[in-house]
Amino acid sequence: MHIHVNSASRLAGLAAASALMIAACSGPLGSSSSSSNPSSGFGAARDAAARTEIALSERVTELSSLVDAKRCATCADALSTVSDGAHDRLQALGGAGEAAANNAVPLADAPEKISGIVSWMIATAQRDLSHAADPSIANAEQALALTRIALDRHRAAKELAAAYTLDTDAGIPEVSAIASRMDLISQGIPTTFTWLLDADDVKKQSVLPTVDLVKSAQSLADSTELSQAISVWDCVAQTTPQSLRTSLSEAEGGASDPAVSSTASQANALMDHLLTRSTSYLEAGAADSRTLRCSAGSLLTDGESTAGGSHDESESAVRATLARKALDADLSLLSSDVADIRLIGIRCALEDMDLWSAFGADGVSRALALTSG
């Protein structure tokens, strides 16, 4: 795998600007250690993420003032949600420091159209994910924290697109044009900030690298993290139809309810996807640590209980738990010091966000909490 083309040089260019100082705080994304210095690799990556959230918040706040909430309440609500999310992510990044407040370097604007904003949110999320996948930029703790933030922005982009009934790639031409123009403007002016987006990568939707399983066979074989994740994916796959069948059959209407039949079909499709994923990595060389029959009971009860201590076996609780287990397994690959393994976890997390969200699992938001405490 090749991490984002010219990623290191682009980060170095941003480091030269170092205009946005993230306020020092405890945690992986803000500390007094040298790794938090905006002039370093991770400091520059975090700086780019923080600038993105500031520009996003400013743009959607501007657009919100132009929306008639009475005519399009969904639009107003969606923009408000995006603004709130940008604020939360910025706080998770450590907040903006004095240099940002003083506008030491002009903050690049976000796109003006909703379609452009959506595609830009996704492209910048993929940019941050490519940084998180690179061990030379982020350590394991930093990679996980940055990944959570990028995934949250990616999910918010899809929700905004849904509110406006837009395709997520509708604004790619606008974003690509902006990236190209910013690159031209910044040439010879190292203090001019760009979004660290390559125009061609945006156009080809290849900001986030892919993994060549053949070339990465040895890395897959050596990874205990991947082997353990496969075991969890396999267990979730085995558990999903069985657990939901049990919880749904006990619900009002029982197995004869058409909604129950539809959910069971979705559960089977999700199971097939997870099993296919596990098999593909095993066939590519990953070590097999699966058990013949995993413990569905322990998978569902581990850390999942109501306030009174009793286990909640409702359909929604089962979905939430299984979603969290799958996403936790994805994100566990960020603990690897191998870029390919991290990238596998990131790409699986992107898949699982869509899969479980479509399946109606509120565990997605819980698994992607900006702070993992």
C-alpha positions in Angstrom: 0.0 0.0 0.0 1.1 3.5 -0.7 -0.1 6.2 1.7 -1.5 9.4 0.1 0.7 10.7 -2.6 3.1 13.3 -1.3 1.4 13.1 2.1 4.6 13.8 4.0 5.6 16.7 1.8 2.1 18.2 2.0 2.2 17.9 5.8 5.6 19.6 5.8 4.1 22.4 3.8 1.3 22.8 6.3 3.8 22.7 9.1 5.5 25.7 7.6 2.3 27.6 8.0 1.6 26.4 11.5 -1.0 29.1 11.8 -3.6 27.2 13.8 -2.3 26.3 17.3 -4.4 23.7 19.0 -4.8 24.5 22.6 -2.7 22.2 24.8 -4.8 19.7 26.7 -4.5 16.1 27.9 -5.2 13.2 25.6 -3.9 11.8 22.3 -4.9 14.9 20.3 -3.6 17.5 22.6 -0.6 17.4 24.9 2.5 19.2 25.8 4.6 16.6 24.2 6.6 17.2 21.0 4.1 15.0 19.1 1.4 17.7 19.6 3.5 20.4 18.0 1.7 21.7 14.9 5.1 21.8 13.1 5.4 18.0 13.5 3.8 15.4 11.3 0.8 14.6 13.6 0.6 18.2 14.7 0.1 19.2 11.1 -2.5 16.5 10.5 -4.4 17.5 13.5 -4.1 21.2 12.5 -5.7 20.3 9.1 -8.6 18.5 10.8 -9.2 21.4 13.2 -9.2 23.9 10.4 -11.7 21.8 8.5 -14.1 21.8 11.4 -13.8 25.6 11.9 -14.4 26.2 8.1 -17.3 23.8 8.1 -18.9 25.4 11.1 -18.6 28.8 9.6 -20.0 27.8 6.2 -23.1 25.9 7.5 -23.8 28.7 10.0 -23.8 31.1 7.0 -26.1 28.8 5.0 -28.4 28.3 8.0 -29.1 32.0 8.1 -30.4 31.7 4.5 -32.7 28.7 5.1 -36.4 29.3 5.8 -37.1 26.7 8.5 -40.8 26.9 7.9 -40.4 25.8 4.3 -37.6 23.3 4.9 -37.4 22.2 8.5 -35.4 19.2 7.5 -32.7 21.4 5.9 -32.5 23.7 8.9 -32.2 20.8 11.3 -29.6 19.1 9.1 -27.4 22.2 9.0 -27.8 22.8 12.7 -26.7 19.2 13.4 -23.7 19.5 11.1 -22.6 22.7 12.9 -23.0 21.1 16.3 -21.0 18.1 15.2 -18.2 20.3 13.8 -18.0 22.1 17.2 -17.9 18.8 19.1 -15.2 17.4 16.8 -13.1 20.6 17.2 -13.3 20.3 20.9 -12.2 16.7 20.7 -9.2 17.9 18.6 -8.3 20.3 21.5 -10.0 23.4 20.4 -8.6 26.4 18.5 -5.8 28.5 20.0 -4.8 32.1 19.8 -3.3 31.9 16.3 -6.7 30.8 14.9 -8.5 33.6 16.8 -6.0 36.1 15.4 -6.2 34.8 11.9 -2.4 34.6 11.6 -3.0 32.8 8.2 -6.3 33.1 6.3 -8.5 30.2 6.9 -9.4 28.5 3.6 -13.2 28.5 3.0 -15.4 25.5 2.7 -17.3 25.0 -0.6 -20.4 27.2 -1.0 -22.9 24.7 -2.3 -24.4 21.9 -0.2 -23.3 19.3 -2.7 -19.8 20.6 -2.5 -19.8 20.7 1.2 -20.9 17.0 1.3 -18.2 15.9 -1.0 -15.6 18.1 0.7 -16.6 16.6 4.1 -16.0 13.1 2.8 -12.8 14.0 1.0 -11.3 15.7 4.1 -12.5 12.8 6.2 -10.6 10.4 3.9 -7.6 12.7 4.1 -7.6 12.4 7.9 -8.1 8.7 7.7 -5.1 8.4 5.4 -3.0 10.3 8.0 -4.3 8.0 10.8 -3.3 5.0 8.7 0.3 6.2 8.5 2.4 5.1 11.5 5.0 7.7 10.6 2.4 10.4 11.2 0.3 9.1 14.1 1.0 6.6 16.9 -1.7 4.1 17.8 -3.6 6.3 20.3 -3.5 9.3 18.0 -4.6 7.2 15.0 -7.6 5.9 16.9 -8.7 9.4 18.1 -8.2 11.0 14.6 -10.1 8.1 13.0 -13.1 8.5 15.3 -13.2 12.2 14.3 -12.9 11.5 10.6 -15.5 8.8 10.6 -17.9 11.0 12.5 -17.4 13.7 9.8 -17.9 11.1 7.1 -21.1 9.9 8.6 -22.4 13.5 9.1 -21.7 14.2 5.4 -23.9 11.3 4.4 -26.7 12.4 6.7 -26.5 15.9 5.3 -26.7 14.5 1.7 -29.7 12.4 2.7 -31.5 15.5 4.2 -31.0 17.3 0.8 -31.6 14.1 -1.3 -28.1 14.5 -2.9 -25.6 12.0 -4.1 -22.5 12.2 -1.9 -20.3 12.5 -5.0 -22.3 15.3 -6.6 -19.9 18.0 -5.5 -16.7 16.3 -6.5 -16.1 18.5 -9.5 -16.4 21.6 -7.3 -14.1 20.2 -4.6 -11.5 19.1 -7.2 -11.5 22.5 -8.8 -11.0 24.2 -5.4 -8.1 21.8 -4.6 -6.5 22.6 -7.9 -6.9 26.3 -7.5 -5.6 26.3 -3.9 -2.5 24.4 -5.0 -1.8 27.0 -7.7 -2.3 29.8 -5.2 0.0 28.3 -2.6 2.9 27.7 -4.9 5.8 29.8 -3.6 3.7 31.0 -0.7 4.4 28.4 2.1 2.2 30.3 4.6 -0.9 29.8 2.4 -3.0 27.0 3.8 -4.5 24.4 1.6 -6.8 21.5 2.4 -4.0 18.9 1.7 -6.2 17.5 -1.0 -4.8 16.4 -4.4 -7.2 17.5 -7.1 -6.7 14.3 -9.1 -7.2 12.1 -6.1 -10.5 13.9 -5.3 -11.6 13.5 -8.9 -10.8 9.8 -8.9 -12.2 9.3 -5.3 -8.8 7.9 -4.3 -7.9 10.2 -1.4 -7.9 7.2 0.9 -5.5 4.5 -0.3 -6.5 0.9 -0.9 -4.7 -2.3 0.3 -3.1 -4.7 -2.2 -3.8 -8.0 -0.4 -1.3 -9.9 -2.5 1.6 -7.5 -1.7 0.5 -7.3 1.9 0.2 -11.0 2.5 3.1 -11.1 5.0 1.8 -8.2 7.0 -1.6 -9.9 7.1 0.0 -13.2 8.3 2.0 -11.5 11.0 -0.9 -9.4 12.4 -2.4 -10.7 15.6 -4.7 -7.6 15.6 -6.2 -8.7 12.3 -6.5 -12.3 13.4 -8.4 -11.3 16.5 -10.7 -8.9 14.5 -11.6 -11.7 12.1 -12.6 -13.8 15.1 -14.9 -11.1 16.3 -16.4 -10.4 12.8 -17.0 -14.2 12.5 -18.7 -14.3 15.9 -20.9 -11.3 15.2 -21.9 -12.9 11.9 -22.8 -16.2 13.7 -24.7 -14.3 16.4 -26.6 -11.7 14.4 -29.4 -13.8 12.8 -29.8 -16.1 15.8 -30.0 -13.3 18.4 -32.3 -11.1 16.4 -34.5 -14.1 15.6 -34.9 -14.7 19.3 -35.6 -11.1 20.3 -38.0 -10.6 17.4 -40.0 -13.8 18.0 -40.6 -12.6 21.5 -41.8 -9.2 20.4 -45.4 -8.4 19.6 -46.5 -10.0 16.4 -43.8 -12.7 16.6 -42.3 -14.4 13.6 -45.5 -14.0 11.5 -45.0 -10.2 11.4 -43.8 -9.0 8.0 -41.4 -6.6 9.7 -39.8 -9.5 11.5 -39.3 -11.4 8.3 -37.7 -8.3 6.7 -35.4 -7.8 9.6 -34.4 -11.5 9.6 -33.5 -11.1 5.9 -31.4 -8.1 6.6 -29.6 -9.9 9.4 -28.8 -12.8 7.1 -27.4 -10.4 4.4 -25.3 -8.7 7.1 -24.0 -12.1 8.3 -23.0 -13.0 4.7 -21.1 -9.8 4.3 -19.1 -10.3 7.5 -18.4 -13.9 6.7 -17.3 -12.9 3.2 -15.0 -10.3 4.7 -13.5 -12.7 7.1 -12.9 -15.3 4.5 -11.2 -12.9 2.1 -8.6 -11.9 4.7 -8.0 -15.5 5.7 -7.5 -16.5 2.1 -5.1 -13.6 1.8 -2.9 -15.1 4.5 -4.3 -13.8 7.9 -4.0 -16.2 10.8 -7.1 -18.1 11.7 -8.1 -17.8 15.4 -11.8 -18.4 15.0 -13.6 -20.8 17.3 -15.9 -23.4 15.9 -18.8 -22.0 17.8 -18.4 -18.6 19.5 -20.3 -17.7 22.6 -23.3 -15.6 21.6 -24.2 -15.0 25.2 -20.9 -13.5 26.2 -20.8 -11.4 23.0 -24.2 -9.8 23.9 -23.8 -9.4 27.7 -20.2 -8.2 27.8 -20.6 -4.7 29.3 -24.2 -4.4 28.1 -26.7 -4.2 30.9 -29.4 -1.9 32.0 -29.2 0.5 34.9 -30.6 -2.1 37.2 -28.0 -4.6 36.1 -30.3 -6.8 34.0 -29.5 -7.6 30.4 -31.6 -5.8 27.8 -32.5 -8.4 25.2 -34.8 -6.1 23.1 -34.2 -6.0 19.4 -32.8 -2.5 19.5 -30.4 -3.4 22.3 -29.2 -6.5 20.4 -28.6 -4.5 17.2 -26.7 -1.8 19.2 -24.5 -4.3 20.9 -23.6 -6.2 17.8 -22.9 -3.0 15.9 -20.6 -1.8 18.7 -18.8 -5.2 18.7 -18.2 -5.1 15.0 -17.0 -1.5 15.0 -14.8 -2.0 18.0 -13.1 -4.9 16.1 -12.6 -2.6 13.1 -11.1 0.2 15.2 -8.8 -2.2 17.2 -6.7 -2.5 14.0 -5.5 1.1 14.6 -3.3 -0.3 17.4 -1.1 -1.9 14.7 2.1 -0.2 13.7 1.6 -1.5 10.1 -0.1 0.9 7.7 -1.9 -1.8 5.7 -3.5 -3.3 8.9 -4.6 0.1 10.0 -6.1 0.8 6.6 -8.0 -2.4 6.6 -9.6 -1.4 9.9 -10.5 2.0 8.6 -12.1 0.7 5.4 -14.0 -2.0 7.4 -15.3 0.8 9.8 -16.5 2.8 6.8 -18.3 -0.3 5.5 -19.8 -1.1 8.9 -21.0 2.4 9.5 -23.2 2.1 6.4 -24.2 -1.5 7.0 -25.3 -1.1 10.6 -26.9 2.3 10.1 -29.0 0.9 7.3 -29.8 -1.9 9.7 -31.1 0.6 12.2 -28.4 0.0 14.8 -27.9 3.0 17.2 -24.7 1.3 18.3 -22.9 3.1 15.5 -23.0 6.4 17.3 -21.9 4.8 20.5 -19.0 3.0 18.9 -17.9 6.3 17.3 -18.0 8.4 20.4 -15.4 11.1 20.0 -13.9 10.2 23.3 -13.3 6.5 24.0 -13.4 6.7 27.7 
